[in-house]
Amino acid sequence: MRKLLGFLSLLLLLQPASPVHAEEEEAAKAPPAYFQLKPSIVSNLNGGPRYLRVDLQILATDADAVPELETHAPALRHEFLMLLTEQDGAALKTPEGKEALRKTAITAFQKIMKEMTGKEAVKDLYFTAFYAR
């Protein structure tokens, strides 16, 4: 009887992962999905540099979110331009200022997408070009 219980215990340990666990692993291995906000965002600034050109890449929460980001790109561009009006141009020339703007933009983009689609859709945001003059 002990041998039978030991054998059954071993079989339970060797069983493949549950389908739910397998789906989680697949989601974790899924390639990142990026959306480029085109064209470059160009704006005037107050204080410090007077002109800014930024290229943005949005890391979507999943590949299904990319079409939604594309659909709502005008709202995202508008929000970013509104954020720029609140910025001090001199601060944006520092790494800390750029990072603060990036984090603020992520939160703002997530809020917009949540309001429009019911899900945040934005995992991260990257500046692929940042020119202030």
C-alpha positions as CSV (number, residue, x, y, z in Angstrom):
1,M,0.0,0.0,0.0
2,R,2.9,2.4,0.9
3,K,4.5,1.7,-2.5
4,L,1.3,2.5,-4.3
5,L,0.8,5.8,-2.4
6,G,4.4,6.7,-3.1
7,F,3.9,5.9,-6.8
8,L,0.7,8.0,-7.0
9,S,2.4,10.9,-5.3
10,L,5.3,10.7,-7.8
11,L,2.8,10.7,-10.7
12,L,1.1,13.8,-9.3
13,L,4.4,15.7,-9.1
14,L,5.3,14.7,-12.6
15,Q,2.0,15.9,-14.2
16,P,2.4,18.8,-16.7
17,A,1.5,22.3,-15.7
18,S,-2.2,23.2,-15.7
19,P,-3.5,25.0,-18.7
20,V,-3.9,28.3,-16.7
21,H,-0.2,28.1,-15.8
22,A,0.8,27.4,-19.4
23,E,-1.2,30.4,-20.6
24,E,0.5,32.6,-18.1
25,E,3.9,31.4,-19.3
26,E,2.9,32.1,-22.9
27,A,1.8,35.6,-22.0
28,A,5.1,36.2,-20.2
29,K,7.1,35.0,-23.3
30,A,5.0,37.1,-25.7
31,P,7.1,39.6,-27.6
32,P,6.7,43.3,-26.6
33,A,4.2,45.3,-28.6
34,Y,5.3,48.9,-29.4
35,F,3.3,51.7,-30.9
36,Q,5.1,54.7,-32.3
37,L,3.3,58.0,-31.9
38,K,3.8,59.7,-35.3
39,P,4.8,62.2,-36.4
40,S,7.3,63.8,-34.0
41,I,5.7,66.0,-31.3
42,V,6.9,69.6,-31.7
43,S,6.2,72.3,-29.2
44,N,7.3,75.7,-27.9
45,L,8.4,75.9,-24.3
46,N,8.5,78.5,-21.5
47,G,11.8,79.2,-19.8
48,G,15.1,77.7,-20.9
49,P,14.9,76.1,-24.4
50,R,12.2,77.5,-26.5
51,Y,11.6,74.6,-28.8
52,L,11.2,70.8,-28.2
53,R,10.9,67.9,-30.6
54,V,10.1,64.5,-29.2
55,D,9.6,61.0,-30.7
56,L,7.6,58.6,-28.5
57,Q,7.3,54.8,-28.4
58,I,4.6,53.4,-26.3
59,L,5.0,49.9,-24.9
60,A,1.5,48.3,-25.0
61,T,0.3,46.0,-22.3
62,D,-0.2,43.4,-25.0
63,A,-0.4,43.2,-28.8
64,D,-4.2,43.5,-28.8
65,A,-3.8,47.0,-27.3
66,V,-1.8,48.4,-30.3
67,P,-4.9,49.0,-32.5
68,E,-6.6,50.8,-29.7
69,L,-3.6,53.0,-29.1
70,E,-3.6,53.8,-32.8
71,T,-7.3,54.7,-32.7
72,H,-6.8,57.0,-29.8
73,A,-3.4,58.5,-30.9
74,P,-4.9,62.0,-31.4
75,A,-6.1,62.0,-27.8
76,L,-2.6,60.8,-26.6
77,R,-0.9,63.5,-28.7
78,H,-3.2,66.2,-27.3
79,E,-2.5,65.0,-23.8
80,F,1.2,65.1,-24.3
81,L,1.1,68.6,-25.7
82,M,-1.0,69.7,-22.8
83,L,1.6,68.2,-20.4
84,L,4.4,70.1,-22.2
85,T,2.6,73.4,-21.5
86,E,3.1,72.7,-17.8
87,Q,6.8,72.0,-18.1
88,D,9.7,74.3,-17.4
89,G,12.0,74.2,-20.4
90,A,15.2,74.3,-18.4
91,A,14.1,71.3,-16.3
92,L,13.5,69.3,-19.5
93,K,17.2,69.6,-20.3
94,T,18.1,67.5,-17.3
95,P,17.7,63.7,-17.0
96,E,15.5,64.1,-13.9
97,G,13.2,66.5,-15.8
98,K,12.9,64.1,-18.7
99,E,12.2,61.2,-16.4
100,A,9.5,63.2,-14.5
101,L,7.8,64.1,-17.8
102,R,8.0,60.4,-18.9
103,K,6.4,59.2,-15.7
104,T,3.7,61.8,-15.8
105,A,2.9,61.0,-19.5
106,I,2.6,57.2,-18.7
107,T,0.0,58.0,-16.0
108,A,-1.9,60.4,-18.2
109,F,-1.9,58.0,-21.1
110,Q,-3.1,55.1,-18.9
111,K,-5.9,57.3,-17.6
112,I,-7.0,58.3,-21.2
113,M,-7.0,54.7,-22.4
114,K,-8.9,53.5,-19.3
115,E,-11.5,56.1,-19.9
116,M,-11.8,55.4,-23.7
117,T,-11.4,51.6,-23.8
118,G,-11.8,50.3,-20.2
119,K,-8.2,49.2,-20.0
120,E,-5.0,51.0,-19.4
121,A,-3.2,49.7,-22.6
122,V,0.0,51.5,-21.8
123,K,2.8,49.7,-19.9
124,D,5.6,52.1,-20.5
125,L,6.8,55.0,-22.6
126,Y,10.1,55.7,-24.2
127,F,11.6,58.8,-25.7
128,T,13.4,57.7,-28.9
129,A,14.4,61.3,-29.8
130,F,14.4,64.3,-27.5
131,Y,15.7,67.6,-28.8
132,A,15.4,70.8,-26.9
133,R,16.8,74.1,-28.2
